[in-house]
Amino acid sequence: MTIDLDRAYWLGLLISVVLPVLVGLVTTRVTHAGIKAVLLLALSGLNGFLVELVGAGPSWDANTAAVLAAVSFATAVLAHFGLWKPTGVSGKAQDSLITGRSAPRGV
């Protein structure tokens, strides 16, 4: 038995691991956690559906796309709490694009 996953699925998995950093780049530290979660969910859904669109060939399946979106979201959440947050990458990502914005008063 051989397992042959298309490059699209591997790329989708890699994107899922990087998505929390992307959310950190486009949000600030004061952005509500619920907004970040919804943004991560939307990007994960888009990732899952695009991976199925690219990797499915002639037969696109909505059920497979939904499963890929759920796996993408779960992978992104696990990557955030297990890899990016403990290493400080999440915080550095949020600090990197905030340079043009003014800091809150009293800081």
ABEGO torsion letter per residue (X at the ends): XBBBBBAAAAAAAAAAAAAAAAAAAABBAABBAAAAAAAAAAAAAAAAAAAAAAAAEABBBAAAAAAAAAAAAAAAAAAAAAAAAAAGAAAAAAAAAAAABBBBBGX
